[in-house]
């Protein structure tokens, strides 16, 4: 059964789509069955996966409005993962869902038949705490939070954490933080290092050890419709996302391991005299 991970941060420009596409490619590279759901009307994850958003026969919009089954909208990418693509039509879907009962659970309902087909389902969320993001958080097992290490990013993550807590109380009690990923990291920047240290102190083992550096090849890859794995596997960006996939797989193995039995100390026998 698939583990569903929402890649979310309401602040734009922190590397959500870059992480979504490259993590999907990196997990697929390990042999895992992966679906990437583009839940952003900008369709950047669709374009970055090598699919032209202007020429779609079906999209996430059609699926959310239940005009089409999710399996009928899936597209295969050249890099081994499947894609549920998106374009600007998704904005219309969000408006239409506003007055629908159970609107926060529509994505959960339409993805449910796909769960046995995949090991991981990644959801690229829009840069806002919108109805679409709420749908993603409702269906997900966990949230991966990409963060650029700057002052305003710290402010933004507090709003996301408040939303996650509210959702756990009302719609998805098992939702957890998969991890916080430092992106566009520049080790020469003192502020970057200071914010990174503060994040480590606050999130502890929820911080991924992997750090995604600023990398020209990583920035170039989307313009070629490729992940960094396909575009330049030897680049620092590719090494980082392959490392991130390894961390996620290791955490998944730890979750699946049965808990060790608790051994009780032997009870001493008291002989009555």
C-alpha positions as a Python dict, from the first residue, in 0.01 Angstrom:
ca = {
    (1, 'X'): (0, 0, 0),
    (2, 'X'): (135, 342, -95),
    (3, 'X'): (276, 588, 153),
    (4, 'X'): (141, 931, 62),
    (5, 'X'): (369, 1230, 120),
    (6, 'X'): (253, 1588, 67),
    (7, 'X'): (532, 1828, -25),
    (8, 'X'): (407, 2153, 121),
    (9, 'X'): (506, 2499, 232),
    (10, 'X'): (279, 2797, 175),
    (11, 'X'): (582, 3014, 102),
    (12, 'X'): (668, 3019, -268),
    (13, 'X'): (1013, 2973, -413),
    (14, 'X'): (1143, 2727, -153),
    (15, 'X'): (1185, 2429, -385),
    (16, 'X'): (857, 2235, -350),
    (17, 'X'): (823, 2147, -717),
    (18, 'X'): (1195, 2086, -759),
    (19, 'X'): (1179, 1847, -465),
    (20, 'X'): (859, 1678, -590),
    (21, 'X'): (995, 1598, -936),
    (22, 'X'): (1346, 1503, -829),
    (23, 'X'): (1238, 1294, -532),
    (24, 'X'): (989, 1109, -756),
    (25, 'X'): (1270, 1037, -1005),
    (26, 'X'): (1513, 936, -730),
    (27, 'X'): (1265, 695, -569),
    (28, 'X'): (1179, 549, -910),
    (29, 'X'): (1552, 506, -972),
    (30, 'X'): (1564, 269, -672),
    (31, 'X'): (1293, 52, -829),
    (32, 'X'): (1000, 188, -629),
    (33, 'X'): (660, 239, -792),
    (34, 'X'): (596, 612, -769),
    (35, 'X'): (308, 844, -857),
    (36, 'X'): (354, 1221, -859),
    (37, 'X'): (33, 1424, -824),
    (38, 'X'): (61, 1781, -954),
    (39, 'X'): (-184, 1974, -736),
    (40, 'X'): (-65, 2320, -841),
    (41, 'X'): (-252, 2506, -1117),
    (42, 'X'): (81, 2643, -1242),
    (43, 'X'): (158, 2292, -1369),
    (44, 'X'): (531, 2327, -1307),
    (45, 'X'): (571, 1969, -1185),
    (46, 'X'): (398, 1853, -1502),
    (47, 'X'): (635, 2051, -1725),
    (48, 'X'): (936, 1949, -1517),
    (49, 'X'): (840, 1585, -1569),
    (50, 'X'): (857, 1627, -1946),
    (51, 'X'): (480, 1658, -2006),
    (52, 'X'): (340, 1965, -2185),
    (53, 'X'): (65, 2108, -1963),
    (54, 'X'): (-88, 2285, -2265),
    (55, 'X'): (-159, 1956, -2439),
    (56, 'X'): (-328, 1737, -2180),
    (57, 'X'): (-614, 1500, -2263),
    (58, 'X'): (-700, 1482, -1893),
    (59, 'X'): (-577, 1645, -1573),
    (60, 'X'): (-609, 1660, -1197),
    (61, 'X'): (-902, 1897, -1250),
    (62, 'X'): (-1108, 1628, -1426),
    (63, 'X'): (-1028, 1379, -1151),
    (64, 'X'): (-1117, 1610, -862),
    (65, 'X'): (-1448, 1700, -1027),
    (66, 'X'): (-1508, 1325, -1069),
    (67, 'X'): (-1550, 1360, -1444),
    (68, 'X'): (-1279, 1097, -1493),
    (69, 'X'): (-1124, 817, -1290),
    (70, 'X'): (-774, 890, -1164),
    (71, 'X'): (-632, 587, -1345),
    (72, 'X'): (-761, 726, -1677),
    (73, 'X'): (-569, 1051, -1629),
    (74, 'X'): (-232, 896, -1542),
    (75, 'X'): (67, 955, -1768),
    (76, 'X'): (397, 771, -1776),
    (77, 'X'): (712, 980, -1765),
    (78, 'X'): (1044, 902, -1928),
    (79, 'X'): (1206, 872, -1584),
    (80, 'X'): (1007, 580, -1451),
    (81, 'X'): (736, 739, -1240),
    (82, 'X'): (371, 807, -1319),
    (83, 'X'): (219, 1153, -1320),
    (84, 'X'): (-127, 1291, -1253),
    (85, 'X'): (-76, 1614, -1449),
    (86, 'X'): (-213, 1962, -1395),
    (87, 'X'): (-270, 2295, -1566),
    (88, 'X'): (-465, 2616, -1508),
    (89, 'X'): (-796, 2425, -1522),
    (90, 'X'): (-726, 2323, -1164),
    (91, 'X'): (-821, 2673, -1047),
    (92, 'X'): (-1174, 2612, -1174),
    (93, 'X'): (-1189, 2282, -987),
    (94, 'X'): (-1100, 2453, -661),
    (95, 'X'): (-1378, 2710, -709),
    (96, 'X'): (-1636, 2442, -789),
    (97, 'X'): (-1541, 2236, -484),
    (98, 'X'): (-1591, 2526, -244),
    (99, 'X'): (-1961, 2450, -190),
    (100, 'X'): (-1937, 2069, -203),
    (101, 'X'): (-1992, 1860, 112),
    (102, 'X'): (-1676, 1679, 219),
    (103, 'X'): (-1470, 1900, -11),
    (104, 'X'): (-1151, 1849, 193),
    (105, 'X'): (-1170, 1474, 130),
    (106, 'X'): (-1228, 1472, -246),
    (107, 'X'): (-862, 1392, -328),
    (108, 'X'): (-862, 1113, -72),
    (109, 'X'): (-1164, 954, -236),
    (110, 'X'): (-1032, 969, -592),
    (111, 'X'): (-682, 842, -505),
    (112, 'X'): (-797, 548, -294),
    (113, 'X'): (-826, 301, -586),
    (114, 'X'): (-463, 373, -681),
    (115, 'X'): (-308, 295, -343),
    (116, 'X'): (-227, -74, -412),
    (117, 'X'): (-46, 16, -736),
    (118, 'X'): (228, 230, -580),
    (119, 'X'): (490, 232, -308),
    (120, 'X'): (491, 613, -284),
    (121, 'X'): (250, 886, -389),
    (122, 'X'): (402, 1235, -378),
    (123, 'X'): (178, 1543, -393),
    (124, 'X'): (319, 1874, -513),
    (125, 'X'): (109, 2131, -326),
    (126, 'X'): (39, 2492, -429),
    (127, 'X'): (222, 2774, -247),
    (128, 'X'): (-73, 2856, -19),
    (129, 'X'): (-285, 2700, 253),
    (130, 'X'): (-574, 2662, 8),
    (131, 'X'): (-849, 2403, -32),
    (132, 'X'): (-618, 2207, -259),
    (133, 'X'): (-348, 2199, 9),
    (134, 'X'): (-605, 2091, 268),
    (135, 'X'): (-706, 1805, 36),
    (136, 'X'): (-342, 1700, 11),
    (137, 'X'): (-291, 1709, 388),
    (138, 'X'): (-613, 1517, 448),
    (139, 'X'): (-511, 1224, 228),
    (140, 'X'): (-142, 1216, 323),
    (141, 'X'): (41, 1004, 576),
    (142, 'X'): (304, 1273, 621),
    (143, 'X'): (428, 1615, 511),
    (144, 'X'): (771, 1691, 371),
    (145, 'X'): (854, 2059, 419),
    (146, 'X'): (1117, 2212, 189),
    (147, 'X'): (1267, 2523, 344),
    (148, 'X'): (1512, 2784, 233),
    (149, 'X'): (1721, 2886, 532),
    (150, 'X'): (1619, 3250, 561),
    (151, 'X'): (1436, 3455, 823),
    (152, 'X'): (1093, 3473, 656),
    (153, 'X'): (1092, 3096, 604),
    (154, 'X'): (1089, 3049, 981),
    (155, 'X'): (778, 3265, 1006),
    (156, 'X'): (603, 3074, 729),
    (157, 'X'): (661, 2729, 873),
    (158, 'X'): (478, 2819, 1196),
    (159, 'X'): (156, 2876, 997),
    (160, 'X'): (196, 2540, 825),
    (161, 'X'): (250, 2363, 1157),
    (162, 'X'): (-64, 2525, 1300),
    (163, 'X'): (-261, 2402, 997),
    (164, 'X'): (-123, 2051, 1040),
    (165, 'X'): (-222, 2048, 1408),
    (166, 'X'): (-574, 2166, 1323),
    (167, 'X'): (-607, 1900, 1053),
    (168, 'X'): (-490, 1627, 1288),
    (169, 'X'): (-762, 1723, 1531),
    (170, 'X'): (-1039, 1734, 1272),
    (171, 'X'): (-965, 1531, 959),
    (172, 'X'): (-642, 1330, 970),
    (173, 'X'): (-527, 1224, 1319),
    (174, 'X'): (-234, 1017, 1189),
    (175, 'X'): (-73, 1298, 985),
    (176, 'X'): (292, 1352, 1078),
    (177, 'X'): (593, 1552, 968),
    (178, 'X'): (800, 1337, 733),
    (179, 'X'): (1085, 1581, 764),
    (180, 'X'): (1215, 1931, 699),
    (181, 'X'): (1445, 1963, 397),
    (182, 'X'): (1693, 2248, 366),
    (183, 'X'): (1700, 2368, 4),
    (184, 'X'): (1909, 2619, -195),
    (185, 'X'): (2166, 2589, 79),
    (186, 'X'): (2471, 2813, 65),
    (187, 'X'): (2722, 2714, 331),
    (188, 'X'): (2909, 3046, 284),
    (189, 'X'): (2609, 3246, 403),
    (190, 'X'): (2613, 3320, 779),
    (191, 'X'): (2235, 3371, 796),
    (192, 'X'): (2181, 3037, 624),
    (193, 'X'): (2394, 2863, 884),
    (194, 'X'): (2222, 3044, 1172),
    (195, 'X'): (1872, 2954, 1050),
    (196, 'X'): (1982, 2596, 987),
    (197, 'X'): (2106, 2567, 1345),
    (198, 'X'): (1774, 2703, 1475),
    (199, 'X'): (1583, 2450, 1266),
    (200, 'X'): (1800, 2167, 1401),
    (201, 'X'): (1728, 2279, 1755),
    (202, 'X'): (1351, 2300, 1696),
    (203, 'X'): (1290, 1990, 1482),
    (204, 'X'): (1565, 1755, 1597),
    (205, 'X'): (1549, 1418, 1421),
    (206, 'X'): (1274, 1548, 1191),
    (207, 'X'): (1543, 1738, 1000),
    (208, 'X'): (1672, 1546, 699),
    (209, 'X'): (2047, 1507, 705),
    (210, 'X'): (2042, 1566, 331),
    (211, 'X'): (2090, 1930, 234),
    (212, 'X'): (2009, 2045, -120),
    (213, 'X'): (2272, 2297, -234),
    (214, 'X'): (2239, 2586, -473),
    (215, 'X'): (2327, 2418, -801),
    (216, 'X'): (2316, 2551, -1157),
    (217, 'X'): (2248, 2208, -1308),
    (218, 'X'): (1952, 2166, -1073),
    (219, 'X'): (1808, 2496, -1197),
    (220, 'X'): (1864, 2403, -1562),
    (221, 'X'): (1696, 2061, -1555),
    (222, 'X'): (1328, 2176, -1563),
    (223, 'X'): (1383, 2374, -1884),
    (224, 'X'): (1477, 2043, -2047),
    (225, 'X'): (1170, 1865, -1907),
    (226, 'X'): (1391, 1640, -1695),
    (227, 'X'): (1467, 1569, -1334),
    (228, 'X'): (1821, 1629, -1220),
    (229, 'X'): (1867, 1250, -1211),
    (230, 'X'): (1804, 1228, -1584),
    (231, 'X'): (1973, 1556, -1672),
    (232, 'X'): (2301, 1528, -1483),
    (233, 'X'): (2325, 1234, -1246),
    (234, 'X'): (2675, 1330, -1136),
    (235, 'X'): (2579, 1682, -1024),
    (236, 'X'): (2561, 1785, -660),
    (237, 'X'): (2185, 1834, -693),
    (238, 'X'): (2136, 1476, -815),
    (239, 'X'): (2353, 1337, -538),
    (240, 'X'): (2145, 1531, -283),
    (241, 'X'): (1808, 1402, -407),
    (242, 'X'): (1934, 1045, -433),
    (243, 'X'): (2048, 1085, -74),
    (244, 'X'): (1706, 1218, 26),
    (245, 'X'): (1538, 916, -134),
    (246, 'X'): (1771, 693, 66),
    (247, 'X'): (1673, 866, 391),
    (248, 'X'): (1302, 829, 316),
    (249, 'X'): (1342, 460, 232),
    (250, 'X'): (1540, 403, 550),
    (251, 'X'): (1269, 571, 760),
    (252, 'X'): (1006, 363, 586),
    (253, 'X'): (1193, 41, 667),
    (254, 'X'): (1215, 146, 1031),
    (255, 'X'): (838, 206, 1041),
    (256, 'X'): (769, -135, 893),
    (257, 'X'): (993, -324, 1135),
    (258, 'X'): (794, -488, 1414),
    (259, 'X'): (860, -348, 1755),
    (260, 'X'): (1103, -556, 1957),
    (261, 'X'): (931, -749, 2237),
    (262, 'X'): (979, -609, 2584),
    (263, 'X'): (1162, -869, 2794),
    (264, 'X'): (1060, -883, 3156),
    (265, 'X'): (1318, -946, 3420),
    (266, 'X'): (1296, -1299, 3564),
    (267, 'X'): (1098, -1322, 3883),
    (268, 'X'): (1301, -1462, 4169),
    (269, 'X'): (1148, -1763, 4338),
    (270, 'X'): (1113, -1721, 4711),
    (271, 'X'): (1130, -2047, 4899),
    (272, 'X'): (931, -2050, 5217),
    (273, 'X'): (1121, -2202, 5500),
}
